[in-house]
Amino acid sequence: MAASQQSTVPNSNIPEYEYIAINTKPFHIGSFRDEWLKRLKPKDYSYQQEDTETFEANFAEAMGIREETMAELRSVCSLDSLRCHAEDEQPDTEVVPPGSTLKTLIQRKKRQDHKASLKFPKNRHDLYADELERLIVGRTPKTESDLIPEGEIILTINVYYPAVFEKFSYIRPHMTLLMMGSHNLTELRDAICCISDLQVCGEFSGTPDVAPDFICKDHFKSAFFFFEGVFYNDMRFPECRDISVTTVEWAKSHNFPPFTQAKMEDTLLQDLRLKVGFPYLYCHQGDCEHLVIITDVRSVLLFCHLVSRQETSTSYHQ
């Protein structure tokens, strides 16, 4: 949790626990980002890196060391001093050098030897881990326009699948989405994959091998998110209906607190007021309901800026 160091007066834009280690009190996502930017210096979230001379001068000033000491550090900490092979030799990063004494390399060598002794070198868990690494680790955006804007926020959103059988009630399969605050709710909705959307409509027993022209997602486009007393309906298409109106009218007739409605396509994630760790609702296909939990909201800083816009909607199924 972020905490203000400038004032002891509670700030509703800074999340605080409502229930310890469970969920926060409601706060405004965009205002939370603004509070971060007030406290951070531009260099903390800027993608422009300092040149070597400026960095060394600032480092020497901050540490209170002389130029001679700085020159020694520059020599000792140089990447060339870490070389464990001849200068004209191109090392293989997958091969552990013989006689290594570094514990991490020793453990890596043991793991490599163990894998080599197996009949099947990779099980499905290893293959899945490799796939995730290819998707999200060490990838640089191809163009500058794909960079996440400076000062942007990233929301980690878990979308849970509705079907939970009693035998497997201890397992809660879900997908995890990384979304920017500047994404709107329709982009979140389009990133959610559910088997109910993929069902086919009609009779295909005569032509089982022919791909259907339409699936349920094409026919039944209505859906809504429910966050903090507000129904956000997807009204992008003429055939979309407000499927939340029944719930709103029922709540009104039973003296429940009034609910409000808004359009999903007009609402950005940073416009929401919500609780981190609290279960919300996504409903589509009439009665297919998913729990939606925002588990993390963080600012994009210099060390993580190489994630691109397209990768912020990457999903992981568990």
C-alpha positions as CSV (number, residue, x, y, z in Angstrom):
1,M,0.0,0.0,0.0
2,A,1.2,3.5,-0.7
3,A,1.3,5.9,2.2
4,S,1.5,9.7,2.2
5,Q,4.6,11.1,3.9
6,Q,3.6,14.7,3.4
7,S,0.6,14.8,5.7
8,T,-1.0,12.8,8.5
9,V,-4.5,13.6,7.2
10,P,-6.1,10.6,5.6
11,N,-6.3,10.8,1.8
12,S,-9.1,8.9,0.1
13,N,-7.1,8.7,-3.1
14,I,-4.5,6.5,-1.4
15,P,-5.7,2.9,-0.7
16,E,-6.0,1.7,2.8
17,Y,-7.0,-1.7,4.0
18,E,-10.7,-2.2,4.8
19,Y,-10.0,-5.7,5.9
20,I,-6.3,-6.5,6.6
21,A,-4.7,-8.5,3.8
22,I,-8.0,-9.0,2.1
23,N,-9.2,-5.8,0.3
24,T,-8.8,-2.1,0.4
25,K,-11.3,0.7,0.9
26,P,-12.7,2.2,-2.4
27,F,-10.4,4.7,-4.1
28,H,-10.3,6.4,-7.5
29,I,-7.7,4.8,-9.8
30,G,-6.9,8.0,-11.8
31,S,-6.5,10.0,-8.6
32,F,-4.2,7.3,-7.1
33,R,-2.0,7.6,-10.2
34,D,-1.9,11.4,-9.7
35,E,-0.8,11.0,-6.1
36,W,2.1,8.8,-7.3
37,L,3.2,11.4,-9.9
38,K,3.1,14.1,-7.2
39,R,5.6,12.2,-5.1
40,L,7.8,10.9,-7.8
41,K,10.4,12.9,-9.6
42,P,10.2,13.0,-13.4
43,K,13.4,11.1,-13.6
44,D,11.9,8.2,-11.6
45,Y,9.4,7.4,-14.3
46,S,11.0,8.9,-17.4
47,Y,12.3,6.5,-20.1
48,Q,15.2,8.8,-20.9
49,Q,18.3,7.3,-19.3
50,E,21.2,9.4,-18.1
51,D,24.4,9.3,-20.1
52,T,27.4,7.7,-18.4
53,E,29.1,10.9,-17.4
54,T,26.0,12.4,-15.8
55,F,25.3,9.1,-14.0
56,E,28.8,8.8,-12.6
57,A,28.8,12.5,-11.5
58,N,25.5,12.1,-9.7
59,F,26.6,8.8,-8.2
60,A,29.9,10.3,-6.9
61,E,28.0,13.2,-5.4
62,A,25.4,11.1,-3.7
63,M,28.0,8.7,-2.3
64,G,30.5,11.4,-1.3
65,I,33.5,9.8,-3.1
66,R,36.4,11.3,-4.9
67,E,37.2,11.0,-8.6
68,E,40.1,8.5,-7.9
69,T,37.7,6.2,-6.1
70,M,35.1,6.5,-8.9
71,A,37.7,5.6,-11.5
72,E,38.6,2.5,-9.4
73,L,34.9,1.5,-9.1
74,R,34.5,2.0,-12.9
75,S,37.4,-0.4,-13.5
76,V,36.4,-3.1,-10.9
77,C,32.7,-3.0,-11.8
78,S,33.3,-3.0,-15.6
79,L,31.6,-5.8,-17.5
80,D,35.0,-6.8,-19.0
81,S,36.2,-7.7,-15.5
82,L,33.4,-10.3,-15.3
83,R,34.7,-12.2,-18.4
84,C,35.5,-15.9,-17.7
85,H,36.6,-16.7,-21.2
86,A,39.1,-15.5,-23.8
87,E,38.3,-12.2,-25.5
88,D,38.2,-13.8,-28.9
89,E,35.9,-16.6,-27.7
90,Q,32.1,-16.2,-28.1
91,P,30.6,-17.9,-25.0
92,D,27.5,-20.1,-25.0
93,T,25.2,-18.7,-22.3
94,E,23.5,-22.1,-22.0
95,V,26.6,-23.9,-20.9
96,V,27.9,-23.6,-17.4
97,P,31.6,-23.0,-17.3
98,P,33.6,-25.9,-15.8
99,G,34.9,-25.4,-12.3
100,S,32.3,-22.7,-11.4
101,T,32.2,-21.8,-7.7
102,L,29.2,-19.4,-7.8
103,K,26.3,-21.2,-6.1
104,T,23.7,-20.2,-8.6
105,L,25.8,-21.7,-11.4
106,I,26.4,-24.9,-9.4
107,Q,22.6,-25.2,-8.9
108,R,22.0,-24.5,-12.6
109,K,24.5,-27.2,-13.5
110,K,22.8,-29.8,-11.2
111,R,19.4,-28.9,-12.8
112,Q,20.8,-29.3,-16.3
113,D,22.4,-32.7,-15.5
114,H,19.1,-33.8,-13.9
115,K,17.1,-32.8,-17.0
116,A,19.6,-34.6,-19.3
117,S,19.1,-37.8,-17.3
118,L,15.3,-37.8,-17.9
119,K,13.7,-39.8,-20.6
120,F,11.4,-36.9,-21.4
121,P,13.4,-33.7,-20.9
122,K,10.4,-31.4,-20.6
123,N,7.0,-32.0,-19.0
124,R,3.9,-29.8,-19.8
125,H,4.7,-27.5,-16.9
126,D,8.1,-26.7,-18.2
127,L,6.8,-26.2,-21.7
128,Y,4.1,-23.8,-20.3
129,A,6.7,-21.9,-18.3
130,D,8.9,-21.5,-21.4
131,E,5.9,-20.2,-23.4
132,L,5.2,-17.6,-20.7
133,E,8.8,-16.5,-20.7
134,R,8.8,-16.1,-24.5
135,L,5.6,-13.9,-24.2
136,I,6.6,-11.5,-21.4
137,V,10.3,-11.7,-20.5
138,G,13.0,-9.6,-22.2
139,R,10.8,-8.3,-25.1
140,T,11.5,-4.8,-26.3
141,P,8.7,-2.9,-28.2
142,K,9.4,-2.7,-31.9
143,T,8.3,0.9,-32.2
144,E,8.3,3.9,-29.8
145,S,4.5,4.2,-30.3
146,D,4.1,0.8,-28.6
147,L,5.8,1.9,-25.4
148,I,3.5,2.3,-22.4
149,P,3.2,6.1,-21.8
150,E,5.3,7.5,-19.0
151,G,3.5,7.7,-15.7
152,E,0.9,5.1,-16.8
153,I,-0.6,2.6,-14.3
154,I,-1.0,-1.1,-14.8
155,L,-3.9,-3.0,-13.3
156,T,-3.6,-6.8,-12.6
157,I,-7.1,-8.2,-13.1
158,N,-8.2,-11.8,-12.3
159,V,-11.3,-13.1,-14.2
160,Y,-12.6,-16.3,-12.7
161,Y,-14.4,-19.0,-14.7
162,P,-18.0,-19.7,-13.4
163,A,-18.0,-23.5,-13.6
164,V,-16.7,-25.0,-10.4
165,F,-17.5,-28.6,-9.7
166,E,-17.8,-29.9,-6.1
167,K,-15.0,-32.4,-6.8
168,F,-12.6,-29.6,-7.8
169,S,-14.0,-26.9,-5.5
170,Y,-10.5,-26.2,-4.2
171,I,-9.3,-25.1,-7.6
172,R,-10.4,-21.7,-8.9
173,P,-9.3,-21.5,-12.6
174,H,-9.0,-18.0,-13.9
175,M,-7.2,-15.8,-16.3
176,T,-5.0,-12.9,-15.4
177,L,-5.0,-9.7,-17.5
178,L,-2.6,-6.8,-17.3
179,M,-4.4,-3.6,-18.4
180,M,-3.4,0.0,-18.6
181,G,-5.4,2.7,-16.9
182,S,-6.0,4.3,-20.3
183,H,-7.8,1.1,-21.6
184,N,-11.5,1.3,-21.6
185,L,-13.9,-1.4,-20.3
186,T,-14.7,-2.7,-23.7
187,E,-11.0,-3.5,-24.3
188,L,-11.1,-5.4,-21.0
189,R,-14.3,-7.2,-22.1
190,D,-12.8,-8.2,-25.5
191,A,-9.7,-9.6,-23.8
192,I,-11.7,-12.0,-21.7
193,C,-12.0,-15.5,-23.2
194,C,-15.0,-17.6,-22.2
195,I,-16.2,-20.8,-23.7
196,S,-19.8,-19.5,-23.6
197,D,-18.8,-17.0,-26.3
198,L,-17.4,-19.7,-28.5
199,Q,-20.5,-21.9,-28.6
200,V,-22.2,-22.3,-32.0
201,C,-25.8,-21.5,-32.7
202,G,-27.9,-23.8,-35.0
203,E,-27.9,-27.4,-36.3
204,F,-24.6,-28.7,-37.7
205,S,-25.0,-32.5,-37.4
206,G,-25.2,-32.8,-41.2
207,T,-21.9,-30.8,-41.8
208,P,-19.9,-31.3,-38.6
209,D,-16.5,-30.4,-40.3
210,V,-17.7,-27.1,-41.6
211,A,-16.7,-24.1,-39.5
212,P,-19.7,-22.1,-38.4
213,D,-20.2,-18.6,-39.7
214,F,-21.3,-17.2,-36.4
215,I,-20.7,-18.0,-32.7
216,C,-22.7,-16.9,-29.7
217,K,-20.5,-13.9,-29.2
218,D,-21.6,-12.6,-32.6
219,H,-25.3,-13.1,-31.8
220,F,-25.5,-12.1,-28.2
221,K,-23.3,-9.0,-27.7
222,S,-24.8,-7.6,-24.6
223,A,-22.7,-7.6,-21.4
224,F,-22.0,-5.6,-18.3
225,F,-19.4,-5.0,-15.5
226,F,-20.6,-4.2,-12.0
227,F,-18.2,-2.0,-10.0
228,E,-19.2,-0.3,-6.8
229,G,-22.9,0.2,-7.4
230,V,-22.5,1.0,-11.1
231,F,-23.5,-1.2,-14.1
232,Y,-21.3,-0.6,-17.1
233,N,-23.2,-1.9,-20.2
234,D,-21.6,-2.7,-23.5
235,M,-23.7,-0.6,-26.0
236,R,-21.3,-0.5,-28.9
237,F,-23.6,-2.2,-31.4
238,P,-27.3,-1.6,-32.3
239,E,-28.3,-5.1,-31.2
240,C,-26.9,-4.6,-27.7
241,R,-29.4,-4.4,-24.9
242,D,-29.2,-3.2,-21.3
243,I,-29.3,-6.5,-19.5
244,S,-28.8,-4.8,-16.1
245,V,-32.1,-3.1,-16.2
246,T,-33.9,-6.1,-14.6
247,T,-31.6,-6.0,-11.6
248,V,-31.8,-2.2,-11.3
249,E,-35.6,-2.3,-11.3
250,W,-35.7,-5.2,-8.8
251,A,-33.4,-3.5,-6.4
252,K,-35.5,-0.3,-6.6
253,S,-38.7,-2.2,-5.9
254,H,-37.2,-4.0,-2.9
255,N,-35.8,-0.8,-1.2
256,F,-32.2,-1.5,-1.9
257,P,-29.7,1.4,-2.4
258,P,-30.1,2.8,-6.0
259,F,-27.8,1.5,-8.7
260,T,-26.6,3.7,-11.5
261,Q,-25.7,2.8,-15.1
262,A,-23.0,3.9,-17.6
263,K,-21.7,2.8,-21.0
264,M,-18.8,0.5,-21.0
265,E,-17.2,2.0,-24.1
266,D,-17.2,5.5,-22.5
267,T,-15.4,4.4,-19.3
268,L,-11.7,4.1,-18.8
269,L,-10.2,1.9,-16.1
270,Q,-8.6,4.9,-14.6
271,D,-12.1,6.5,-14.2
272,L,-13.2,3.7,-11.9
273,R,-13.6,3.9,-8.2
274,L,-13.1,0.4,-6.7
275,K,-11.5,-1.8,-4.1
276,V,-8.3,-3.8,-4.7
277,G,-8.9,-7.5,-3.7
278,F,-12.7,-7.2,-3.7
279,P,-14.9,-9.4,-6.0
280,Y,-16.9,-7.7,-8.7
281,L,-19.0,-9.0,-11.5
282,Y,-18.8,-9.5,-15.3
283,C,-21.9,-10.9,-16.9
284,H,-22.4,-11.8,-20.6
285,Q,-24.5,-14.3,-22.7
286,G,-27.5,-13.4,-20.4
287,D,-26.5,-15.5,-17.4
288,C,-22.8,-16.4,-17.7
289,E,-21.3,-14.7,-14.6
290,H,-17.6,-14.2,-13.7
291,L,-16.0,-12.9,-10.6
292,V,-13.6,-10.1,-11.4
293,I,-10.9,-9.1,-8.8
294,I,-8.4,-6.4,-9.2
295,T,-5.3,-7.7,-7.4
296,D,-2.8,-5.0,-8.0
297,V,-2.5,-1.4,-9.2
298,R,1.0,0.0,-9.8
299,S,2.8,2.8,-11.6
300,V,5.1,2.0,-14.6
301,L,8.6,3.0,-13.6
302,L,11.9,3.0,-15.5
303,F,12.9,-0.5,-14.8
304,C,9.7,-2.0,-16.3
305,H,9.1,0.3,-19.2
306,L,10.0,-2.2,-21.9
307,V,6.6,-3.8,-21.8
308,S,4.6,-2.8,-24.9
309,R,0.9,-1.8,-25.2
310,Q,0.0,-5.1,-26.8
311,E,1.5,-7.1,-24.0
312,T,-0.5,-5.5,-21.3
313,S,-3.5,-7.7,-22.2
314,T,-1.4,-10.9,-22.0
315,S,-3.4,-13.6,-20.1
316,Y,-2.2,-16.5,-18.0
317,H,-4.6,-19.4,-17.3
318,Q,-4.4,-21.3,-14.1
